[in-house]
């Protein structure tokens, strides 16, 4: 091993707003809050954090558009997908086309795709 994953950084137009969305989604606290950078996570546990970086002119990926890269996506494990869907939609997510037997696809408020997954 060369190193361990420290953080995943998402470009966005409003770091505070997007960090608030993911803090609510994951139950993780906001541990750093600057104008251009906000971190959500629990670094003391040794787990990677989610960081949100201001990116003026950010253009969100489009889904499902084979001509546009999705750039990355997060999978969030949930116990009850219907309940989780209701909650993420209230937080400002939107449902995207595509799903399988154990996942549904959404966009966060800044347009980044993520999936709710279950067993």
N, C-alpha and C positions, 0 to 999 in steps of 0.2 A: 504494500500500500504506500502510495506517495503522500496522501493526505486524506482528510475526511471532508465531506461536503459541509460547508460552513453556511452558505445561504443561496437562495434563488432570488434573483433580482428582476423585477418587472418594471419596464418603462411604462409611464402613464402620465396623463395631464395633471392629476391631482393626487399626490401621494397619500395625504391624510384620508381622503374619502375612500380610496381603494384599500388602504390598510384597515380602515374601520370595517369594510365589507369582509375582508378575510379574517380579521380578529373575531368577528361575530360568527363567521362560518366555521372556523376551527376551534374556537374557545381559547385561543392563545392571546396573551396580553401584548399590547403595544409597549415595546421596551426602549425605543428611541423615536423621537419625533422632532425632526428639524424641518425647515421650510421645504427643502428639496429631497429629503430622504426620511422615510419612516420604516421602522423594523418591527415585525411581529414575530414573537417566538419565545422560546425558553432556553436560552443559551446554556444555562447551568445544567440542563439535562443532557447536553451533548448533541442534541438534535439540531438540524439545520433550521435556519430562520427564513422567513419570507421578508424581502425588502422591496420597497417601492420607491422608485427614483423618478423625479420630475423630468419629463421629456417634452419640451415644447414642440408642438407640431406632430405629436405622436399620432400615428395612423394605426388603428387596430387591425388585426388580421380579419379576413373574411372566412366564413364557414358556410357550407363546404364549397370552396372555390379552388379547384386544382391549379389555377393560375396564380394563387396567392398562398404563400406559406403560412401555416398556422403558428409558426415560430416555436411554440412549445405548448403544453397544457398540463394542468395539475389534475390528479385523480384524488378525490376526497371520499373516503370510505364512510358509509352511513348505515345505520341499522334499519331504518324505514325510509325508503326513497320517496314515497308520496309525501310524508311529513317534511322531509328535508327539502323537497322541491318547493313546497308551499313557503317554507321559511326563506329559501334563497331568492325566490321571486319577490317576496316582500322587501328583501334587502336591496333589490335593484338588479338582480340577475335577469337574464332572459333566456328562454329555451331556444336551442338551436336544432336544426334538423339532424337526425341521426341518433340511433340508440341500438343497444344490443340486449341480450338476455340478462346482463348484469351491469349495464351502465346507461346513463342518459347524459346528453351534452348540453351545456349552457355557456353563456358569455357573462363574464363579470361586468360591473358597471363601466369599465374602460374598454370592453370588447374582447378581452382575452378569453379563449375557450378553456373550460374546465369540465370535468365529468364527475357526477355523483356515481359511485360504484358500490355494489353490495354483493354479499355472498349468495 
